[in-house]
C-alpha cells in the first residue's frame, strides 16, 4: 500500500521542536495507533510537545492507556488554558456542525506567531467527477460539508485568519487523478487541500 501523501505533507508542514495541538487526533478509532499513517503518532517524531483532542471518549481513553497525550473534548468549544505554536486539523473541518465556533476556538489556542494547518478532501478532484458519472460521489457519512480553496479561505478570513499557503496534495495511489496532478492540473489532480493560516493582524 502506498504511503499516504496527505499525511506526509501534513507532517512536513510542522516545524521541528514545535508545541503542537492535534485536533480530531483519534481519526475514528484507537486502532489507528498501529498504522504508520496515523498523524498523531507520527507527530511525536517531529514536534517537541504534542497534545491531542477528540470527542470520541472511549477511543481517547484507549489511547491514554497506551501512553499518548490526548484528552477528551469538543473542538468547537475548546478550553485548554494553553496556547500552541501549531494547531493541526487533519480531515476534520468537514465533519463539524459549527465551523465558525471551531475556528474561533482554534484562534484562542494559537500563539500570536503560530500557524494553523488544515487538510480537507478536495471536492474538485477528478475521481469525484468519475464517481458522479457512475452514480453518487463517495463521501464519509459523517461529513457535513465540502470546502475548496475559495470557500475555505473565505471562512478563515471571516474568523480573523490570514491564509499563507494552499497546497493541492497529490493522490497517493496511481491513476488518472494523480496523472493530472503530474501535468500541472492540480485543482483536479489533488485529492486533498492543505491550508496554512495565521491569525490576522
C-alpha atoms as a printed R data frame, in Angstrom:
    type eleno elety resid chain resno       x      y       z
1   ATOM     1    CA   UNK     A     1   0.000  0.000   0.000
2   ATOM     2    CA   UNK     A     2   1.317  3.446  -0.969
3   ATOM     3    CA   UNK     A     3   2.407  5.897   1.716
4   ATOM     4    CA   UNK     A     4  -0.348  8.454   2.350
5   ATOM     5    CA   UNK     A     5   0.948 11.641   0.731
6   ATOM     6    CA   UNK     A     6  -1.550 13.817   2.614
7   ATOM     7    CA   UNK     A     7  -0.051 12.603   5.881
8   ATOM     8    CA   UNK     A     8   3.461 13.262   4.583
9   ATOM     9    CA   UNK     A     9   2.500 16.793   3.506
10  ATOM    10    CA   UNK     A    10   0.901 17.500   6.872
11  ATOM    11    CA   UNK     A    11   3.904 16.267   8.836
12  ATOM    12    CA   UNK     A    12   6.309 18.158   6.558
13  ATOM    13    CA   UNK     A    13   4.397 21.366   7.339
14  ATOM    14    CA   UNK     A    14   5.056 21.069  11.073
15  ATOM    15    CA   UNK     A    15   8.250 22.854  12.162
16  ATOM    16    CA   UNK     A    16  10.708 20.882  14.282
17  ATOM    17    CA   UNK     A    17  10.511 21.278  18.057
18  ATOM    18    CA   UNK     A    18   7.107 22.974  17.912
19  ATOM    19    CA   UNK     A    19   4.440 22.688  20.584
20  ATOM    20    CA   UNK     A    20   1.532 21.124  18.684
21  ATOM    21    CA   UNK     A    21  -2.192 20.778  19.306
22  ATOM    22    CA   UNK     A    22  -3.671 17.964  17.189
23  ATOM    23    CA   UNK     A    23  -7.449 18.241  16.820
24  ATOM    24    CA   UNK     A    24  -9.511 15.218  15.868
25  ATOM    25    CA   UNK     A    25  -6.493 13.097  16.739
26  ATOM    26    CA   UNK     A    26  -8.242  9.721  17.039
27  ATOM    27    CA   UNK     A    27  -9.183  9.534  13.344
28  ATOM    28    CA   UNK     A    28 -12.259  7.388  14.115
29  ATOM    29    CA   UNK     A    29 -10.582  4.563  16.041
30  ATOM    30    CA   UNK     A    30  -7.756  4.000  18.535
31  ATOM    31    CA   UNK     A    31  -6.738  1.041  16.367
32  ATOM    32    CA   UNK     A    32  -5.166  3.614  14.024
33  ATOM    33    CA   UNK     A    33  -2.330  3.882  16.567
34  ATOM    34    CA   UNK     A    34  -0.704  0.853  14.947
35  ATOM    35    CA   UNK     A    35  -0.806  2.480  11.488
36  ATOM    36    CA   UNK     A    36   2.275  4.325  10.184
37  ATOM    37    CA   UNK     A    37  -0.067  6.897   8.625
38  ATOM    38    CA   UNK     A    38  -1.659  7.841  11.965
39  ATOM    39    CA   UNK     A    39  -0.847 11.544  12.162
40  ATOM    40    CA   UNK     A    40  -0.913 11.880  15.934
41  ATOM    41    CA   UNK     A    41   1.580  9.075  16.450
42  ATOM    42    CA   UNK     A    42   3.929 10.443  13.798
43  ATOM    43    CA   UNK     A    43   3.828 13.929  15.354
44  ATOM    44    CA   UNK     A    44   5.829 12.678  18.336
45  ATOM    45    CA   UNK     A    45   8.744 12.153  15.934
46  ATOM    46    CA   UNK     A    46   8.548 15.751  14.697
47  ATOM    47    CA   UNK     A    47   7.308 18.060  17.444
48  ATOM    48    CA   UNK     A    48   8.753 18.966  20.835
49  ATOM    49    CA   UNK     A    49   5.421 18.589  22.631
50  ATOM    50    CA   UNK     A    50   2.120 17.143  21.375
51  ATOM    51    CA   UNK     A    51  -1.368 17.099  22.827
52  ATOM    52    CA   UNK     A    52  -4.371 15.632  21.027
53  ATOM    53    CA   UNK     A    53  -8.090 16.333  21.408
54  ATOM    54    CA   UNK     A    54 -11.035 14.244  20.243
55  ATOM    55    CA   UNK     A    55 -14.698 13.861  21.169
56  ATOM    56    CA   UNK     A    56 -14.604 10.026  20.972
57  ATOM    57    CA   UNK     A    57 -14.312  9.472  24.727
58  ATOM    58    CA   UNK     A    58 -13.768  5.686  24.691
59  ATOM    59    CA   UNK     A    59 -11.133  5.913  21.966
60  ATOM    60    CA   UNK     A    60  -9.349  8.698  23.835
61  ATOM    61    CA   UNK     A    61  -9.266  6.537  26.954
62  ATOM    62    CA   UNK     A    62  -7.738  3.656  24.956
63  ATOM    63    CA   UNK     A    63  -5.030  5.948  23.594
64  ATOM    64    CA   UNK     A    64  -4.283  7.357  27.046
65  ATOM    65    CA   UNK     A    65  -3.825  3.794  28.299
66  ATOM    66    CA   UNK     A    66  -1.210  3.359  25.559
67  ATOM    67    CA   UNK     A    67   0.649  6.434  26.823
68  ATOM    68    CA   UNK     A    68  -0.487  9.058  24.318
69  ATOM    69    CA   UNK     A    69  -1.044 12.631  25.472
70  ATOM    70    CA   UNK     A    70  -4.678 13.007  24.451
71  ATOM    71    CA   UNK     A    71  -7.772 14.495  26.093
72  ATOM    72    CA   UNK     A    72 -11.482 14.255  25.529
73  ATOM    73    CA   UNK     A    73 -13.088 17.469  24.273
74  ATOM    74    CA   UNK     A    74 -15.254 19.260  21.750
75  ATOM    75    CA   UNK     A    75 -13.103 21.153  19.225
76  ATOM    76    CA   UNK     A    76 -15.897 23.706  18.792
77  ATOM    77    CA   UNK     A    77 -15.641 24.627  22.486
78  ATOM    78    CA   UNK     A    78 -12.000 24.150  23.472
79  ATOM    79    CA   UNK     A    79 -10.846 25.391  26.853
80  ATOM    80    CA   UNK     A    80  -7.331 24.054  27.398
81  ATOM    81    CA   UNK     A    81  -5.946 27.158  29.138
82  ATOM    82    CA   UNK     A    82  -2.882 26.953  26.895
83  ATOM    83    CA   UNK     A    83  -1.569 28.192  23.548
84  ATOM    84    CA   UNK     A    84   0.440 26.408  20.845
85  ATOM    85    CA   UNK     A    85   2.966 27.049  18.085
86  ATOM    86    CA   UNK     A    86   0.949 24.894  15.695
87  ATOM    87    CA   UNK     A    87  -2.658 23.735  15.659
88  ATOM    88    CA   UNK     A    88  -3.447 20.871  13.281
89  ATOM    89    CA   UNK     A    89  -6.858 19.824  11.993
90  ATOM    90    CA   UNK     A    90  -6.366 16.933   9.592
91  ATOM    91    CA   UNK     A    91  -9.539 15.923   7.702
92  ATOM    92    CA   UNK     A    92 -11.688 17.381  10.479
93  ATOM    93    CA   UNK     A    93 -13.374 20.605   9.375
94  ATOM    94    CA   UNK     A    94 -15.713 18.747   7.003
95  ATOM    95    CA   UNK     A    95 -17.117 16.777   9.991
96  ATOM    96    CA   UNK     A    96 -18.198 19.740  12.111
97  ATOM    97    CA   UNK     A    97 -21.578 21.221  12.964
98  ATOM    98    CA   UNK     A    98 -20.363 24.766  13.606
99  ATOM    99    CA   UNK     A    99 -17.245 25.707  11.652
100 ATOM   100    CA   UNK     A   100 -17.264 29.294  12.948
101 ATOM   101    CA   UNK     A   101 -17.154 28.245  16.608
102 ATOM   102    CA   UNK     A   102 -14.371 25.813  15.751
103 ATOM   103    CA   UNK     A   103 -12.225 28.493  14.097
104 ATOM   104    CA   UNK     A   104 -12.762 30.914  16.983
105 ATOM   105    CA   UNK     A   105 -11.756 28.153  19.377
106 ATOM   106    CA   UNK     A   106  -8.598 27.427  17.379
107 ATOM   107    CA   UNK     A   107  -7.680 31.111  17.294
108 ATOM   108    CA   UNK     A   108  -7.926 31.313  21.083
109 ATOM   109    CA   UNK     A   109  -5.378 28.476  21.405
110 ATOM   110    CA   UNK     A   110  -2.856 29.677  18.829
111 ATOM   111    CA   UNK     A   111   0.151 31.789  19.746
112 ATOM   112    CA   UNK     A   112   0.410 35.149  18.007
113 ATOM   113    CA   UNK     A   113   3.065 33.912  15.566
114 ATOM   114    CA   UNK     A   114   1.629 30.392  15.452
115 ATOM   115    CA   UNK     A   115   0.332 28.508  12.434
116 ATOM   116    CA   UNK     A   116  -2.947 26.722  11.809
117 ATOM   117    CA   UNK     A   117  -2.651 23.776   9.412
118 ATOM   118    CA   UNK     A   118  -5.779 22.234   7.899
119 ATOM   119    CA   UNK     A   119  -6.344 19.412   5.452
120 ATOM   120    CA   UNK     A   120  -9.695 18.587   3.885
121 ATOM   121    CA   UNK     A   121 -10.831 16.498   0.904
122 ATOM   122    CA   UNK     A   122 -10.687 18.336  -2.436
123 ATOM   123    CA   UNK     A   123 -14.214 18.418  -3.916
124 ATOM   124    CA   UNK     A   124 -12.882 19.111  -7.433
125 ATOM   125    CA   UNK     A   125 -10.620 16.047  -7.646
126 ATOM   126    CA   UNK     A   126 -11.102 14.220 -10.947
127 ATOM   127    CA   UNK     A   127 -12.084 10.921  -9.338
128 ATOM   128    CA   UNK     A   128 -15.135 12.618  -7.800
129 ATOM   129    CA   UNK     A   129 -16.390 13.568 -11.274
130 ATOM   130    CA   UNK     A   130 -15.803  9.983 -12.338
131 ATOM   131    CA   UNK     A   131 -17.828  8.756  -9.353
132 ATOM   132    CA   UNK     A   132 -20.618 11.197 -10.200
133 ATOM   133    CA   UNK     A   133 -20.772  9.893 -13.768
134 ATOM   134    CA   UNK     A   134 -21.458  6.392 -12.442
135 ATOM   135    CA   UNK     A   135 -23.802  7.252  -9.607
136 ATOM   136    CA   UNK     A   136 -23.061  9.130  -6.406
137 ATOM   137    CA   UNK     A   137 -19.872 10.833  -5.277
138 ATOM   138    CA   UNK     A   138 -18.490  8.979  -2.270
139 ATOM   139    CA   UNK     A   139 -18.476 10.925   0.971
140 ATOM   140    CA   UNK     A   140 -17.904  9.778   4.527
141 ATOM   141    CA   UNK     A   141 -21.314  9.505   6.172
142 ATOM   142    CA   UNK     A   142 -20.108 11.776   8.993
143 ATOM   143    CA   UNK     A   143 -19.244 14.682   6.660
144 ATOM   144    CA   UNK     A   144 -21.391 17.806   6.839
145 ATOM   145    CA   UNK     A   145 -19.870 19.915   4.029
146 ATOM   146    CA   UNK     A   146 -17.194 20.343   1.346
147 ATOM   147    CA   UNK     A   147 -14.569 23.084   1.153
148 ATOM   148    CA   UNK     A   148 -12.477 24.214  -1.781
149 ATOM   149    CA   UNK     A   149  -9.672 26.788  -1.803
150 ATOM   150    CA   UNK     A   150 -12.005 29.761  -2.182
151 ATOM   151    CA   UNK     A   151 -14.622 28.800   0.410
152 ATOM   152    CA   UNK     A   152 -12.040 27.754   2.997
153 ATOM   153    CA   UNK     A   153 -10.116 30.992   2.511
154 ATOM   154    CA   UNK     A   154 -13.381 32.931   2.884
155 ATOM   155    CA   UNK     A   155 -14.437 31.289   6.140
156 ATOM   156    CA   UNK     A   156 -10.937 31.639   7.600
157 ATOM   157    CA   UNK     A   157 -10.938 35.341   6.709
158 ATOM   158    CA   UNK     A   158 -14.301 35.816   8.440
159 ATOM   159    CA   UNK     A   159 -12.794 34.424  11.629
160 ATOM   160    CA   UNK     A   160  -9.648 36.565  11.619
161 ATOM   161    CA   UNK     A   161  -7.206 34.216   9.924
162 ATOM   162    CA   UNK     A   162  -4.944 35.046   7.013
163 ATOM   163    CA   UNK     A   163  -4.163 32.235   4.580
164 ATOM   164    CA   UNK     A   164  -0.446 31.967   3.780
165 ATOM   165    CA   UNK     A   165  -0.406 28.940   1.527
166 ATOM   166    CA   UNK     A   166  -2.747 26.472  -0.169
167 ATOM   167    CA   UNK     A   167  -1.360 23.159  -1.425
168 ATOM   168    CA   UNK     A   168  -3.227 20.614  -3.529
169 ATOM   169    CA   UNK     A   169  -1.923 17.249  -2.325
170 ATOM   170    CA   UNK     A   170  -1.137 14.618  -4.937
171 ATOM   171    CA   UNK     A   171  -3.075 11.335  -4.883
172 ATOM   172    CA   UNK     A   172  -1.250  8.567  -3.028
173 ATOM   173    CA   UNK     A   173  -2.259  5.864  -5.495
174 ATOM   174    CA   UNK     A   174  -1.614  5.723  -9.264
175 ATOM   175    CA   UNK     A   175  -4.499  6.699 -11.548
176 ATOM   176    CA   UNK     A   176  -5.902  9.471 -13.695
177 ATOM   177    CA   UNK     A   177  -6.207 11.907 -10.781
178 ATOM   178    CA   UNK     A   178  -2.512 11.542  -9.983
179 ATOM   179    CA   UNK     A   179  -1.621 11.773 -13.683
180 ATOM   180    CA   UNK     A   180  -3.488 15.079 -13.982
181 ATOM   181    CA   UNK     A   181  -1.542 16.402 -10.991
182 ATOM   182    CA   UNK     A   182   1.684 15.409 -12.689
183 ATOM   183    CA   UNK     A   183   0.922 17.524 -15.764
184 ATOM   184    CA   UNK     A   184   0.153 20.581 -13.659
185 ATOM   185    CA   UNK     A   185  -3.650 20.324 -13.328
186 ATOM   186    CA   UNK     A   186  -3.529 20.425  -9.564
187 ATOM   187    CA   UNK     A   187  -7.043 21.688  -8.900
188 ATOM   188    CA   UNK     A   188  -8.467 18.441 -10.279
189 ATOM   189    CA   UNK     A   189  -5.341 16.381  -9.664
190 ATOM   190    CA   UNK     A   190  -5.094 16.865  -5.904
191 ATOM   191    CA   UNK     A   191  -7.135 14.641  -3.623
192 ATOM   192    CA   UNK     A   192  -6.796 16.917  -0.566
193 ATOM   193    CA   UNK     A   193  -6.198 20.561   0.228
194 ATOM   194    CA   UNK     A   194  -3.594 21.590   2.775
195 ATOM   195    CA   UNK     A   195  -4.035 25.145   4.012
196 ATOM   196    CA   UNK     A   196  -1.658 27.102   6.249
197 ATOM   197    CA   UNK     A   197  -3.017 30.153   8.026
198 ATOM   198    CA   UNK     A   198  -2.061 32.606  10.775
199 ATOM   199    CA   UNK     A   199  -4.074 34.918  12.975
200 ATOM   200    CA   UNK     A   200  -4.650 38.134  11.021
201 ATOM   201    CA   UNK     A   201  -3.093 41.294  12.409
